[in-house]
């Protein structure tokens, strides 16, 4: 997280609202069929047709921006790093020099709205702590920019709805940073589910966790909205849905015991939860901030397939009951950003829209409710 004036933002940080039973969810098909945007023929839009790359501004220059997104933007074919937003002068100077960013494309959190006057920037990528996603997505849309927002989309349902509304009203596209929708192994899992390659699915096992460092923003509930469930746990939710090709009908959950009360005084240390699907399949999911785990396994009537590790930025390995998957690793982030640029240029729907992000926030909050009450929480469509 940037060392900007954090306290100025704390009044924006509401705690995640609990999801009530019966809350309607979008189906996967409804998400995919979401309305097409009719993009205006502004000067900014027309210049895409000249073969120039779309300009991306990164909002927040933390580890993910520095180590993943910026390097990936060197590999992209349809977009480029054009601007940055940071509250730290030292970071701004370093990034300007490293990536040849002109002074007029460098913003801070106070003058961010002036980005509306910059035709060199087409896409704003929000890479801030979770509770800040809504504010900067909405401000970017009002500035006339298309938006990629990191996961989780928001920490409350209301915020997610407001983000979608702002982008619709501004006629701008909103995409969520679900990089694994562009990764060959995970795409294969989606295809297996669609074609029932191994027969009906019986069980999904999805585990994602890490031993997190103390004193980081992800351990502050006002900034993160929750613990590992809101962070790496969302990969398990995503994997369960696209590995089955279904939406869950209910969720049960159990918060794990805290063994480090100082580190986890504000958020959960771990969570186990179970998603039940219409077909009878069950996804057994686990996440933790005190244990390293990284696995996705599907057990079906005619075999099994798994990824181990499943969710890293590189080094994913897959095998099936028939042998190794034999797929290459790619730059997930480069593919993700190029796909979004292609959607803008060719006026296509993104495969990871804001509606998908909102759907997942609802499932995450339902999981917290299930853990809190000890009851099964139904998810009606």
C-alpha positions in Angstrom: 0.0 0.0 0.0 1.2 3.5 -0.8 2.2 5.6 2.2 -0.3 8.3 1.3 -2.4 10.1 3.8 -4.2 6.9 5.0 -6.1 8.7 7.7 -7.9 10.8 5.2 -9.5 7.7 3.8 -10.6 6.0 7.1 -13.9 7.7 7.2 -14.8 5.9 3.9 -14.1 2.5 5.3 -17.3 0.8 6.3 -17.3 -2.8 7.6 -18.8 -5.4 5.3 -22.6 -5.7 5.5 -24.0 -9.2 6.1 -25.7 -10.9 3.2 -29.3 -12.0 4.0 -30.7 -15.2 2.8 -32.7 -15.0 -0.5 -30.4 -12.4 -2.1 -30.6 -12.9 -5.8 -27.4 -13.8 -7.7 -26.7 -13.4 -11.4 -26.2 -16.7 -13.2 -23.0 -17.2 -15.2 -25.0 -16.9 -18.4 -26.6 -13.7 -17.3 -23.2 -12.3 -16.4 -21.8 -13.2 -19.8 -24.9 -11.8 -21.6 -24.7 -8.4 -19.8 -25.6 -5.4 -21.9 -23.2 -4.3 -24.6 -21.8 -0.8 -24.2 -22.2 1.6 -27.1 -19.0 3.6 -26.8 -19.1 7.2 -27.9 -17.0 8.2 -30.9 -14.9 10.6 -28.9 -11.3 11.6 -29.8 -10.0 9.2 -27.2 -12.0 6.3 -28.6 -11.2 7.0 -32.3 -7.5 7.0 -31.8 -7.6 3.3 -30.9 -8.3 2.6 -34.5 -5.0 4.2 -35.5 -3.2 1.1 -34.1 -1.9 2.9 -31.0 -1.9 1.1 -27.7 -4.4 2.2 -25.0 -2.9 4.1 -22.1 -3.2 2.5 -18.6 -2.8 4.4 -15.4 -2.0 2.3 -12.3 -3.7 3.7 -9.1 -1.6 2.5 -6.2 2.0 1.5 -6.6 2.3 -1.4 -4.1 3.9 -4.8 -4.6 1.3 -6.1 -7.1 1.7 -3.0 -9.4 5.5 -3.0 -9.1 6.2 -6.7 -9.5 3.3 -7.9 -11.7 1.3 -5.3 -13.5 4.1 -2.9 -14.6 6.3 -5.8 -16.0 3.2 -7.3 -17.7 2.5 -4.0 -19.4 5.9 -4.3 -21.1 4.5 -7.5 -22.8 1.1 -6.3 -23.8 0.2 -5.8 -27.4 -2.8 -3.5 -27.1 -2.1 -1.4 -24.0 0.8 0.3 -22.3 1.8 1.9 -19.0 0.9 5.6 -19.5 0.4 7.0 -16.1 0.6 6.5 -12.3 -1.3 7.6 -9.2 0.6 7.7 -5.9 0.8 9.7 -2.8 4.5 9.1 -2.4 7.0 11.5 -4.1 9.8 9.0 -4.0 7.8 6.4 -5.7 6.6 8.8 -8.4 10.2 9.9 -9.2 11.3 6.2 -9.4 8.5 5.1 -11.6 8.8 8.2 -13.9 12.5 7.4 -14.5 12.0 3.6 -14.9 9.1 3.7 -17.2 9.6 7.1 -19.0 6.3 8.5 -17.7 5.9 12.2 -18.4 5.1 14.6 -15.6 1.6 15.4 -16.9 0.7 11.7 -16.5 1.6 11.5 -12.8 -1.2 12.1 -10.3 -1.7 11.9 -6.6 -4.9 11.2 -4.6 -5.9 14.8 -4.3 -5.7 15.8 -8.0 -6.8 12.4 -9.3 -10.0 13.8 -10.9 -7.9 15.9 -13.2 -7.2 12.7 -15.1 -10.4 13.4 -17.1 -8.4 16.0 -19.1 -5.7 13.6 -20.1 -6.5 11.9 -23.5 -3.3 9.8 -23.1 -5.0 7.7 -20.4 -7.8 5.4 -21.5 -7.9 2.8 -18.7 -7.6 3.3 -14.9 -6.4 0.1 -13.0 -7.4 0.4 -9.3 -4.8 -1.5 -7.2 -5.7 0.0 -3.8 -6.8 -1.6 -0.6 -10.2 -3.3 -0.9 -12.2 -0.6 0.9 -10.9 2.1 -1.5 -12.0 0.2 -4.7 -15.4 1.8 -4.8 -14.3 5.4 -4.4 -11.6 5.3 -7.1 -13.6 3.2 -9.6 -16.5 5.7 -9.4 -14.2 8.7 -9.7 -12.4 7.1 -12.7 -15.7 6.4 -14.4 -16.8 10.0 -13.8 -13.5 11.1 -15.3 -14.5 9.2 -18.5 -12.1 6.3 -18.1 -12.6 2.6 -18.4 -11.8 0.7 -15.3 -10.1 -2.5 -14.2 -10.6 -3.0 -10.4 -8.6 -5.5 -8.4 -10.4 -8.2 -6.5 -12.4 -8.3 -4.4 -14.5 -5.8 -6.2 -15.8 -4.2 -3.0 -16.4 -4.9 0.7 -20.2 -4.4 0.6 -22.9 -5.2 -1.9 -24.0 -1.5 -2.0 -20.5 -0.4 -3.0 -20.4 -2.9 -5.8 -23.8 -1.8 -7.1 -22.7 1.8 -7.0 -19.5 1.0 -9.0 -21.6 -0.7 -11.7 -24.0 2.1 -11.8 -21.3 4.8 -12.1 -19.7 2.9 -15.0 -23.0 2.4 -16.8 -23.9 6.1 -16.4 -20.6 7.1 -17.7 -20.8 4.6 -20.5 -17.5 3.1 -19.5 -16.5 -0.5 -19.2 -15.8 -2.1 -15.8 -13.7 -5.3 -15.5 -12.5 -7.1 -12.4 -8.9 -8.3 -12.1 -9.6 -12.0 -12.3 -6.4 -12.9 -14.0 -7.0 -16.7 -13.9 -9.8 -16.4 -16.5 -6.9 -15.8 -19.0 -4.7 -18.7 -17.7 -4.5 -21.9 -19.8 -4.9 -24.4 -16.9 -7.9 -22.6 -15.5 -9.4 -22.2 -18.9 -9.1 -26.0 -19.3 -11.0 -26.5 -16.1 -13.8 -24.2 -17.4 -13.8 -26.3 -20.6 -13.9 -29.6 -18.7 -17.0 -28.3 -16.8 -18.7 -27.1 -20.0 -18.2 -30.3 -21.9 -18.4 -32.7 -19.0 -15.2 -34.2 -20.2 -14.9 -36.4 -17.1 -18.5 -36.9 -16.5 -20.7 -35.2 -13.8 -18.7 -33.4 -11.1 -19.0 -34.8 -7.6 -16.6 -32.7 -5.5 -14.3 -29.7 -5.8 -11.4 -29.1 -3.4 -10.1 -25.5 -3.4 -7.4 -24.4 -0.9 -5.5 -21.1 -1.0 -3.5 -19.7 1.9 -0.3 -18.0 3.0 1.6 -17.1 6.1 1.0 -13.3 6.0 3.5 -10.8 7.4 2.3 -8.8 10.5 1.4 -5.1 10.3 0.2 -5.1 6.7 -3.0 -3.4 5.5 -4.7 -6.7 4.8 -4.9 -7.3 8.5 -6.9 -4.1 9.1 -10.6 -4.7 8.7 -11.4 -1.2 7.7 -9.1 -1.4 4.7 -9.5 -5.1 3.8 -13.1 -5.8 4.7 -12.1 -9.1 6.2 -9.2 -11.6 6.3 -8.0 -14.3 4.0 -11.5 -15.0 2.7 -11.7 -11.6 1.1 -8.2 -11.9 -0.3 -7.0 -15.3 -1.4 -10.3 -17.0 -0.5 -12.0 -15.4 -3.5 -9.8 -17.5 -5.8 -11.4 -20.6 -4.2 -14.9 -19.2 -4.8 -14.1 -18.4 -8.4 -12.5 -21.8 -9.0 -15.5 -23.6 -7.4 -17.9 -21.8 -9.7 -16.1 -22.2 -13.0 -15.0 -25.7 -12.2 -18.6 -26.8 -11.9 -20.1 -24.4 -14.4 -22.8 -23.6 -11.8 -23.8 -21.2 -9.1 -24.1 -22.4 -5.5 -27.5 -22.9 -3.9 -26.2 -22.6 -0.4 -23.1 -22.2 1.8 -22.0 -23.4 5.2 -18.9 -22.2 6.9 -16.6 -22.5 10.0 -14.1 -19.9 11.1 -10.9 -21.5 12.2 -9.3 -21.1 15.6 -7.0 -18.1 16.1 -3.5 -19.1 17.2 -2.0 -15.6 16.9 -4.4 -13.2 18.6 -2.1 -10.2 18.0 -1.8 -10.7 14.3 -5.4 -11.6 13.8 -7.1 -9.3 16.3 -9.3 -7.7 13.6 -9.8 -10.4 10.9 -10.2 -14.1 10.8 -7.1 -16.3 10.7 -8.7 -19.0 8.6 -12.0 -20.1 7.1 -13.4 -23.4 5.9 -16.6 -23.3 3.9 -18.7 -25.6 1.7 -20.6 -24.5 -1.4 -23.5 -26.7 -2.4 -24.5 -26.7 -6.1 -27.8 -27.7 -7.9 -26.3 -30.8 -9.4 -25.4 -32.2 -6.0 -21.7 -31.3 -6.3 -20.0 -29.8 -3.3 -17.0 -27.5 -3.1 -14.9 -27.9 0.0 -12.9 -24.6 0.3 -10.2 -23.5 2.8 -8.2 -20.3 3.2 -5.7 -19.1 5.7 -3.3 -16.3 6.6 -1.3 -18.6 8.7 -0.8 -21.7 6.4 0.6 -22.1 2.9 -1.7 -24.0 0.6 -2.4 -23.7 -3.1 -4.5 -26.4 -4.7 -7.5 -27.0 -6.9 -8.9 -30.5 -7.5 -12.0 -31.7 -9.2 -13.3 -35.3 -8.7 -15.8 -36.4 -11.3 -17.6 -39.6 -12.3 -15.0 -40.6 -14.9 -11.8 -39.3 -13.4 -10.2 -36.3 -11.7 -8.0 -33.3 -12.5 -6.1 -30.9 -10.3 -3.7 -27.9 -10.2 -0.9 -27.9 -7.6 0.1 -25.1 -7.3 -3.2 -23.6 -8.6 -3.2 -19.9 -8.1 0.3 -18.3 -8.3 1.3 -15.7 -10.9 3.5 -18.3 -12.6 4.5 -22.0 -12.1 1.0 -23.5 -12.2 1.1 -27.2 -12.7 -1.8 -29.4 -13.8 -2.5 -33.1 -14.2 -5.5 -35.3 -14.7 -6.3 -39.0 -14.1 -5.0 -39.4 -17.7 -1.7 -37.7 -17.2 0.0 -34.3 -17.2 -1.9 -31.4 -18.7 1.2 -30.3 -20.5 0.3 -26.6 -20.7 2.6 -23.7 -20.7 2.5 -20.8 -18.2 1.8 -17.3 -19.6 1.8 -13.8 -18.4 -1.7 -13.8 -16.8 -1.8 -10.1 -16.3 -0.6 -9.3 -19.8 -3.4 -11.4 -21.3 -6.0 -10.0 -18.9 -5.1 -6.4 -19.8 -4.8 -7.0 -23.5 -8.2 -8.7 -23.5 -9.8 -5.7 -21.8 -8.2 -3.4 -24.3 -9.5 -5.6 -27.1 -13.0 -5.3 -25.6 -12.8 -1.5 -25.6 -11.4 -1.3 -29.1 -13.9 -3.7 -30.6 -16.8 -2.8 -28.3 -17.1 -6.4 -26.9 -18.2 -7.5 -23.5 -15.5 -8.4 -21.0 -15.6 -11.9 -19.7 -15.0 -10.7 -16.1 -17.5 -7.8 -15.7 -18.4 -5.9 -12.6 -21.5 -8.0 -12.3 -19.3 -11.1 -11.8 -17.3 -9.2 -9.1 -20.6 -8.2 -7.3 -21.8 -11.8 -7.5 -18.7 -13.0 -5.7 -18.9 -10.3 -3.0 -22.4 -11.6 -2.3 -21.1 -15.1 -1.9 -18.2 -14.0 0.3 -20.5 -12.1 2.6 -22.9 -15.0 2.7 -19.9 -17.2 3.8 -19.2 -14.8 6.7 -22.9 -15.0 7.7 -22.8 -18.8 7.6 -19.7 -18.8 9.9 -21.2 -16.3 12.3 -24.5 -18.1 12.7 -23.5 -21.7 12.2 -26.4 -22.1 9.8 -26.6 -22.9 6.1 -27.2 -19.7 4.2 -29.3 -20.3 1.0 -28.4 -18.4 -2.2 -31.5 -18.1 -4.4 -31.2 -17.1 -8.0 
